[in-house]
Amino acid sequence: MSVPILIALFGAGVLGIAIGYYLRYLHALSKREGVELNIKEKLIAAEEKALKIVEKAEAKVEQLEKEKKQELKEIEEKLSKTEDRLIKKEELLDNRQIDIDSEVENVRQKIDQVKEIKTQLDERAKSIETKLEEVAGLTKEEAREQTIRRMEAESSDDLAARIQKLEAEGDSRFDEKAKGLLATAIFRLGNVMPGDIMTSIVELPSDDMKGKIIGKEGRNVRAFERATGVDVLIDESPGHIVLSSFDPLRREIARVALEKLVADGRIQPAKIEEIVDKAKQEVGQTMQKMGEKAATDAGVPGLHADLLRILGRLHFRTSYGQNVLWHSVEMAHLAGMLAEEIGADVGIARAGALLHDIGKAVSHEVQGTHVEIGRRILQKYDVDERVTLAMQAHHEEYPYETIESMLVQVADALSGGRPGARRDSLENYIKRIGDLEQVALDMPGVEKAFAIQAGREVRVFVSPEKITDFEAHNLARDIAKQIETKLRYPGEIKVNVIRETRVIEFAR
């Protein structure tokens, strides 16, 4: 191919490219003008829309402004009315204050007048009293004393008869009601109180066992006494050994341990200590079980476990031969039934009765009376304060603050005072009877005194020349107060004062 042709082709290609670029430029320019025109149209439409929005907003603002002005106007009207009412009330209060001040001033004037009149009356009464004393020759106190003595002398028989009648009627009515309540409670209980005393005697299978218990040169018995804290009394009596200790709990531990040793047969100091430890654990479990059983039988739930354990210790305590724990359970039943009859709190009465002697469980270990110790125990275990008030008055160390406290005291008297419940020595019995008669014999005007019904009643015979019927009532009360102050006794004692006049004449 020749060179001119190549040059012509190259030139034609360059010209075609140039024409293509120019045509593309013209197309882009026309498209740009269309886009700008579209943008201008949208701008115009947006401005029109913005103008419409502004017009709507201005209209809405104008409407809101009108509404707010109307609300402000209404609020101003309400405030104006309220202000008018307050002004009127203030004026009314001012007028009332003026009236009150005027009334106060009038009252003060009347008080001054009354004081003045009272002063005049006091002076007049004093003047009249002075004149009466001058005329009568007696002071006011002397005249009053003479009048009282004359009235007593003139009306003593009538007063004595009236008092006797009222007392007889009241005593009969209240005794009948009380007897009915107590009889109902006792018959409903129908409880048989354990009459046995905790024994301190251990039976032996044979007398040869005594030698093993004593040991070589007495070392076994000394080790046993040292481990248990009790005295072992071995005499010639066949078939048993006596354990002696002031502490019933120690004595029970010693009894259980000795029975285990006898059953095991291997008695030596090391074995003794091991068995005694086991006996302590066993007795501790027994105390827990007895406390739980007593609380269940008495109907007193919710007691602390440690409190039940302390309560169980009373199973090993006796009072005049009466088991303290079952005495407390019996009291709980009696107090609960009495509470039902009179409408008192049955739960509080039962709990107070069951826990009334809990201080006796540790009374030999802690200072104070068993009532005070019991109060501290109940407070330690957060027992209801009403239960504490119910138990603390059963020996009258504290006042009766609730009806339940009276019921606990009554139940204690019933349980401890019934026939056969407690044992007492003949010497103490005779001394108590003698002291009871002596209290009555020490009173003026008493000729004879006899204690009867096992010390439940004292009959007092007075001299009719020295004691009147009216004075006999006072004498009975004085003797009862002296007995309450000087003597300690279970239950109550009836004081029966007898004044008898005998007139003797002979026909010849």
Sequence and secondary structure as in RCSB ss.txt:
>XXXX:A:sequence
MSVPILIALFGAGVLGIAIGYYLRYLHALSKREGVELNIKEKLIAAEEKALKIVEKAEAKVEQLEKEKKQELKEI
EEKLSKTEDRLIKKEELLDNRQIDIDSEVENVRQKIDQVKEIKTQLDERAKSIETKLEEVAGLTKEEAREQTIRR
MEAESSDDLAARIQKLEAEGDSRFDEKAKGLLATAIFRLGNVMPGDIMTSIVELPSDDMKGKIIGKEGRNVRAFE
RATGVDVLIDESPGHIVLSSFDPLRREIARVALEKLVADGRIQPAKIEEIVDKAKQEVGQTMQKMGEKAATDAGV
PGLHADLLRILGRLHFRTSYGQNVLWHSVEMAHLAGMLAEEIGADVGIARAGALLHDIGKAVSHEVQGTHVEIGR
RILQKYDVDERVTLAMQAHHEEYPYETIESMLVQVADALSGGRPGARRDSLENYIKRIGDLEQVALDMPGVEKAF
AIQAGREVRVFVSPEKITDFEAHNLARDIAKQIETKLRYPGEIKVNVIRETRVIEFAR
>XXXX:A:secstr
  HHHHHHHHHHHHHHHHHHHHHHHHHHHHHHHHHHHHHHHHHHHHHHHHHHHHHHHHHHHHHHHHHHHHHHHHH
HHHHHHHHHHHHHHHHHHHHHHHHHHHHHHHHHHHHHHHHHHHHHHHHHHHHHHHHHHHHHT  HHHHHHHHHHH
HHHHHHHHHHHHHHHHHHHHHHHHHHHHHHHHHHHHHHH           EEE S THHHHHHH GGGHHHHHHH
HHH  EEE  S TTEEEEE S HHHHHHHHHHHHHHHHH    HHHHHHHHHHHHHHHHHHHHHHHHHHHHHHT 
    HHHHHHHHHGGG EETTEEHHHHHHHHHHHHHHHHHHHT  HHHHHHHHHTTTGGGGSTTTSSS HHHHHH
HHHHHTT  HHHHHHHTTTTSSS   SHHHHHHHHHHHHHHHSTTS    HHHHHHHHHHHHHHHHTSTTEEEEE
EETTTTEEEEEE TTT  HHHHHHHHHHHHHHHHHH   SS  EEEEEE         
